């Protein structure tokens, strides 16, 4: 009947609905009011048109009342009705009020974590933003003077996709998909650019806030987002263009990626350096190593900047022979200067220990529409400027470049720190070793590059810095703990293998190829009960054979040790990964004989040294072809093919 009465009469219903929703004590009253709002929005949209967008607007008051009712409602059915009604009224409510509501919902979502964890509140906030984005998408075309949809809502939605609650993550995923389509930028300069990269500065601000949050779950979400951006090649050097007309655009993309990567990498390193270990801190190590690994290929070397960094204010990581510095030139490990991280940690540890999120008083928590002044047009230009510059100025000291050797040393120290499973130290130490291995594997010098010898020299510098402590740890000579866990030993062996460089093994101790090979051979024997250690020992020996000098490989003692180590690995009938590692060791030995360099003296000497053992190696490969595991037979096939041209 309402749609046939006069408009003035229709408008008088809106304050009454607001009053009924606020004063209603029963489920039936609130649910019926929500249904009435939905029905009136569809049949009488003109009834909600009032001048202004402040608290005096009945539609705005009703919008606020529905949001608070959806937060406090316990029943799932009533919550759904409230959320549906909120989406319906958002279509015809003032755009300014809808934007403020969306921002407040995002803030409520971020606050309801840690010691203030409230799953119901987080779910209500996500459902509110989802209802606005899906049912009132007409508002997304105008983000207001502060462009809140791109700068605030979508970045929170991107992080919310990693929420531990699957229902909440599904809601934020819809917000990102629907909202991203509505606010996606257009123009020649953004054609083919992913939305994540278009919003990269604002995503960085949201990630930084999550990393600095006392809530462990927020930090884990931030690390998961960083990992996703790295895997999507967004936190990596921008692809180079062959067109000269697009050169300026490509430089700007490279600069933005480098700056954001540098900021996030520095923040992760500062978190790693804190003594406190919390659940999920290993994800921070992984995120830091993944970011650094993407930039090692273009990192400046010994103060000589790569040409790609000419227009960039900061390189995320640099190659510099300075073992005392974590950030370029800061003498971190000497302790000559107190870093900002130590200062910040001193005031942050108390809050961090209890995972406390500061609580707000009732006035702050209330969704007060008087805060519209934040979105006034008077200072819109100034606010937009400050938002755009936040990612560059908010972190201060964090814009320093991280040195490769310093980051490797930090990760090695975190993996070698004493302690077992207490306070989750074992998973964290394993994650630190894995991150170190990932970072070391990313440094692959190009033989055709002019900087090949310099990069190899820097690899040897890194190896000489971290290898002694790793070798002491895996050999059981460390005084920090009596018997380390086998998983830690395996990961340390992996790091030792990843750190090996071209012609490693020309020194003494852990830099002596014969000593290392003998140790790896002992670690693959029957005296080692852990199969993970046996596997990684064989792979470490494979890396050593592939990188050591030809003079070492061509000795009879080295070849016999390799055959012994491989035979011990192939005797393992239970774990196929150990057998595959033994074949990889033989393949590394055989691959030292290169078909293209038959006439080279060194290549000829290596072939002549291995030829007496050809039949034995071929017999091992043929026997492994009948293995039950496909990957073992694949490795045996590669070994057979590598020797089929031998005399």
N, C-alpha and C positions, 0 to 999 in steps of 0.2 A: 504493500500500500504506500510506502514512503516515497517511492519514485514518482508517484502521481500527485503529491502535495506540492505546495509552493516551496521555492528554494529557501526562503527565510525560515520556514518551519523545519526544513531538512537540516539547516545549519544549527538549529537549536538542539538537535539530537547529539551533536558531537561532544559538547561539554557534559551531557548526561552520561554518555558512554564512558567518558574519562572518569567521572565520579563513581559510576558503578564498578569500574575496574579497580579503582583505588580502595573503595570501601567494601567491596564484596569479600565475604569471609568464606564462602563455600566454593567448592570446585565447580558446581553447576553454574554459578553466577559468572565466574571468570571465563569458563569455556563458552557460555552463551554469548558473553560480550565479545569474545574474540570472533565467534562465528558472525555476529552482527556486523562487526567492523569489516570483515572480509566481504560480506554480502553488500554492504553499503558502498564499499570501494568499487565494486563491479557495476552496481546499478545507479549509484548517485555520486559520481566522482566530484561533481561541482559543489556538493555540500561541504567538502573539505577545503575549499579554496577560501582562505582568509588572507588579508593583507599582512605583510611582514613575516619574519621568520624567528621571532624571539619567543620568550617564555609565555607571552600573552596570547600567542597564537594557539587556539584550541587544538588544531591538528598536531602541532609540535608537542603540546602537553600530552595528548593521547599517544603519540609516538613514544615518548619517554615512558609513559605508564605501561605500555605493552612490553617494552624492553625489560623493565624491572620485574614485571609479572612473569616474563619468560625465565628470568634468572632465578626467581624464588619459587617457582612452581615445582612441585615434586613429581607429579605424575607425568609420564612420558606422553600420554595423549594430549593433556592440557598444554604441555610445552610445545608440541607440534602445532597445535591450534594457534598458540600465541605467536610462534615464529611465522606461520603462514600469514596471520593477520598483519604482522609487522612488515613483511615483504609487500603485502597489498597496499598498506597505507604509505609505504615509502615511495611508491610510484607517483603519488600525487602530493606528497609532503614537500615543503620547500627544500630545494637542493642543499642549501646551507645547513639546515638542521640534519639532513640525512648524512652529509659528510662528517659533521661533528659526532653523530651517533656512531658511525663506522670507526672513526678514530678512537673514540672512547671504548668501544668494544675491543679493539686491538690492544689498547692499554690494559684493559681488564684481563685480557687473555695472558698478557705478559706478567702481570702482577700475581696471578693465581698459580704460582709455582713455588718450588722450594718448600720452606716451612709453612708457607701460605697455600700449599697445594689444595686446589679445590676443583676436582674433575668436572663437577656439575657446572661451575662457573665458566670454566674453559670451554666446555661444550656449548653452553649458551652463547658465549661470545662468538665462537666460530659459526654457530647456526645463524646468529644475527647478521653477520657480515655476508654469509652465504645467501640468506634471504634477500638482502639488499642487492647483491650483485646479480642474482639470477632473476628476480622478479622486478627490480627497478633499475635495469641496465641503462635506462635513458639518462640517469644521473652520472654515469661513468664517463660520459663525453666531456664533462666539465668538472675538473678537479679543484676548482676554486683558485684563489691567488697563490696558495701553497701547493697546489697539485697533489692533494693528499692521496689520491688513488695510486699514483705511481710511486710517490715518495714514502708513503706510510703503509697503506693497506696491502698492496701487492707484495712488498718485501716481507711483511709479517706472514702473509699467506704462504709465501715460498718457504719460510722456515717452519710454519705450522704443518706443512706436508710431511715433516719428519717426526711429528708428535708420536709418543709411545702409544697413545690411545688411538686405535684404528678408526673409530668413528669420528674423532676429531680430525685426524689426518685426512680422512675422506672428504670432510666438509671443506677443509682448507684447499684440498686439491681441486675441488669444484670452483672455489673462489679464484684460484690461480688460472684455471683453464678458461672460465667464462670472463673473468675480469681482464685477463691478459688479451683476450681477443677484442674486447671493447676498447681498451685504452692503448692498443698497439700503435706505435708511432708510424707515420707514413712519410714518404719522401725518398728522394734518390740516395741520400746519404745513409739511410737505414735499410735499404733494400737488401734482403738476404742476411740481415743481422738478427740473431736470435733475441727474443724479448729479454732473456736473462742478461745479455750483454748491454742492451739498451738501458736497463735499469741497474747496471752494475754498481754505480756509486751509491745508490740507495740500498741495494742489497748488502753492500759492504757495511753501511751504517747499522743495519739490522743485525748483521752477523757480529759486528763488534760489540753491540749492546748485549747480545746473547753470550758471547765469550766472556764478557766482564760481569755477567750476572752471577750472584752467589749460588744460583740454582744449578745443580749438576746436570739436570735434564736439559736445561736450556743450552748449556755448553755442548752437550752431546748432539743436540739438534744442529747447532752452529757447525760443528765439525762434519756432520753428515752432509750439510749443504755445501761446505767447502769442498768436500770430496766429490760431490756431484758436479760442481762447477769445474773442477780440475778435469774430471773424466770427460766432460763436454768440451774440453779445450777452450774454455773461456778465461780461466786464470792461467793463460799461457801466451807466448808471443803470437800476435795477430798474423794471419797469413799474408804473405807478401804479394803485392799486386805488380803485374807486368805493365800496367797502364800508367803513364806519367801523369795523366789528368787526375787520377785518384790517389796520387802520392800523399797529398796533405791529409786526406781522410784516413788513409792507412796509418800515417804517423800519429794522428790523434787517437786512433783505436789502440795502437801499440802503447802509447803513453798512458792511456786510461788503464789498460790491463796491467801494465808494469806498476803503476802507483798503487792500485788496489791490491795486487799480489804482494807488494812490499809491505803494505800496512797489515794485511792479514797474517803474513809470515812472521812479522815482528811481534804481533800480539800473541801468536801461538808460541813463539820462542820464550816470551816473557812468562807465559803460563807454565811452560815446561820447567823453567828455572826455579819455580817455587818449590819449596820442600814438601808441601802438602800433597799427599796422594789421595785422590778421590776416585770413585767409581766412574770409569769412562775417560780418565785422563790419558790413557793410551791412544784414544782417538785424536787427541791434540797432536801427539807425536806423528801419527800417520798423516794428518792433514798438513803439518809443517813440511814433512819430507816430500809429499806429493807436489806441493807448490814449488818447493826449491828444485825438485827434479825436472819440472817443466822448463825452468829458466837456466839450467846449467849449460845448455847448448849455445846460449848467446851471452853468457855472463862475462863481464869485463875481467881481463886477466892481468894481474900485477899492475893495476893502475891504468892500463891501456883500455879505454872504453870501446866496446863494440860499436860499429857504425850505426846499429839500430838504436843505440841509446843516446845518440847525439841530441835528439829532441826530447829526451826523457829526463825527468828530474831525479829519478832514483831507480837503481837496478835492485831487484829483490835479493839477489845473491851475487857475490863476487869471488873470484879466485885471487887470494892474496896470501903470500907466505908469511903469515903473522899468527903464530900459534897462541899468542896471549890475548887475542881479540876475538870477541864473539860478534859484535857489531864493528864495522870498519873503524879501526883506530881508537877503540874505547878502552883497551887494556883490561878487558873484563876479568880474565882469569888471574891477573896480577892483583886486582883489587885496588889499583891506584886511584880509581875514581868510583864513587858510589853511584850506582846506576839508578835510574828512575824506577826500575822494577823493584829494587830492594826497598826504596822509599814507599812505593805503592803497596808492597806486600806487608810492610810493617803495620799499616792501617787497615789492611784487608783480611788478615789472617783470622782475626777473631770472628768476623762475620762469615768467613768461608768455612770455618771448622764446623759450624752448626747448620750450614746451608740455609741461612736466614735471609729472607727477602724483607726489606723494611716495610712495615705496615703503614698504611695511610689512615688518617683519622676520618671521621664520618663526613666532614665537609669536603675532604679531598675525594673520597670514594663516590660521593653523590654525583650523579650525572647532571651537573649544573649547566644549563644552557647559557648562563651569564658569561661563560668562558668563550662566547662567540667572538670576543675581541681578538682572540688569537688569529682569527681568519678575516679580520677587517681588511678592506681594500687600501686603507691609508698607508700601511707599511708593507704592503704585499711585495713590492719590488725588493725591499731590503730583506724580507724573510726568504724569498726565493734565492737571493744571492747567498745568504748564510747557509741555506740548505745545500746548495751546490758545492760550497767550499768546505762543508763539514768533514767530508771524507779525507780532505787534504790537511786540515788544521787541527782536527780533534785529537789526533794521536801524538802529536809533538815529536818526542824522541823516537817514536816507532818508525819514522821514515828513514832511519839509518839502514844501510845495506848490511846484510848478514854475510859473514865470511863462510866459505865452504868448510874450511878446516875447523872453525869455531863451532859450527852447527854439528859437524861430525863428532867433535869432542864432547859436546853437551849430550848428544844422544848416547854416546858410548858411556859417559858417566852415569846417565840415568839407568842404562842397562846393567852396569856393574855395581850399582849401589847395593849394599848388603841388605839382607832381609829375605824371608821366604814369602809365604802366602799371607803374612800378617798385613792387614789394612789393604789387601788387594795388590801387594807389591809384585807378586809373581806375574800376573797378567800385564801389569804396567811395564815391567822390565822386558818381558817378551815383546810387547808392542814397540818399545824403544829400540830394541835390537832389530826388529823387522823394519822399522822406519829408517834406521841407519843403513841397512842393506839396500833398501829401495833407493836411497839417495846416492849411495856409492855406485850402484849399477847404472845410474843415469849419466854418469860422466864417461862418455865414450868418445875418445878423440878420433878425428877424421884423419886418416893417413895422408890425404891429399891437401889438407889444410896447412897454411903457413904456421899456425900455432900448435901444430901437432907435438913437437918436442917440448914446448913450454907446458902444455897440458899434461903430458906424461910426467914431466918433472914435478908438477904440482900434485899429481896423483901419488908419486913417491913420497912427497912431503906429507901428505895426508896419511899415507900408510905408515910411515915412520912415527907419526904422532900417536895413532890409536892402536897399531898392531901389537906393540909390546904388552900393553895392559890386557888386550884380548887374548893373546897367547898365554899369558900368565894365568888368566882366568880358566881357559879351557884345559890347560895342563894340570890344574889342581894345585898350583903353587901359590894361589892367592891366599892372603891371610885374613881377608874379610869374612869368609864363611868357609866352613869345613868341607862341605860336600854340596856343590850347587846342583840344582835340579837338572836332569838330563835335557829338558826342553830349553833351558837357558844355555846350556853348553852347545846344543845344536844351533840355536840362533846366533850365538857368538861365532861359531865356525862359519856360518853363512856370511856374517859380516867380514870375517877375515878373508874369505874367498872373494867377496865382492870388492874388497879394497886392493886386490892385487893388480899390478900395473905391468906394462911391457918390460920384459927383462928383469922381473923381480927376482931376488935371491942372490944378489951379489955381495951381501954383507955377512953379518954373523947373527947368531941368535934367531929371532923370528924372521930375520931377513936372509937366512941361509936356506936355500932350496932343499938341500939334503936333509937338514935337521927337520924342516917342516914335513917333508915327504915321509920320513921315518915315523914322525909323530902321527901323521894321518894313517899310515899303515897299521900302527898299533891300535888306533881308535876304531878300525874296521874289523879287528880280530874278535875272537871268541870271548876275550876278557871284558868286552864292552857289552853290557846287557841291553842297553837302550838302542832300539833300531833307528830312532831319529838321529842319534849321534853317529851311528855307522853310516847312514845315508849321507849326512852332511860332511862327514870326514872324506868320503869318496868323492863327493862333488868339489870339496875344497882342494883335494889333490888334483882333480881334473882342471880346476882353474889355475893351479900352480903350474902344471905341465903346459897348459896353453899359453902362459905368459912368461915363463922363465926363459933364460937364454939358451941358445942351441948347444952351447958347450956343455951345459948341465944335462940336457936331454940326451945327448949322444954318448954319455957315459954308461957303461954296463951296469953299474950299481943302481943308477936311476931307473933303467928299464926293468931290472929284476924287481926292484921295489914296487914299481907300478903294476907289474904282473901279479905280484903277491897280494897287493892291496885289492886288485880287481878280483882275483880268485876268491879271496875271503868274502868279498861282497856277494859274489855269485853263488856262494854256498848257502846263502840265506833262502830257504825254501818257503818261509812264511810271509815275508814282506817283499813284495815285488818292487817297491820303490828302491830298496837297497840294491837289488839286482840291476835295476835300470841305471843306478848311479855307478855301479861297477863297469857297465858297458860304456857309459859316458866318459869314464876315465880312460878306457882303451881308445875310444874315438878321439879324445884330445891328443893322445900320444901319436896315433896314426895320422891325424890331421896336421901334425908338424911337418910332414913330408908333403910339400906342395907340388902339384903336377906342373904348374906353370914355371916353376923355378928349378927344373931338373938339372940345369947346368950350373946352378949356383953352388959354390963350394960348401957352404954351411948346410944347405939342403941335401947335398950328396952325402955329407958325413952323417947326418941324422938317419937317412935311408939305410946306409950301410950298417949303422949300429942296430937298427930295428930288424933288418932282413933275416938275421939268424932266428928270430922269434916269430917270423911270419906264420909258419904253419901252426904254431900254438895259438896265435891270436885268431887265425881263421877257424881253427877247431872250436874255440870258445864261442865265436860268433855263430857258427852253424848249429852248435848245440843249443844256443839260446833261441834259435829260430822256432824251436818246438815248444817254447814256453807258453803257459796258459794265458799270460797277460799280454794284451796287444801292444802296450807301450814298450815292453821289453823286446818283443819281436821287432818292433819298429826301430829301436836302437840297434839291434843286431843287424838289421838290413842296412842301415846307414854305415855301420862298420864294415860290412862286406863290400858295399859299393865303393867305399873310400880306398879299398885295397885292390880293387879288381884290375887296375892298370899296372900294378907292381910286377917286376920281373920274377 
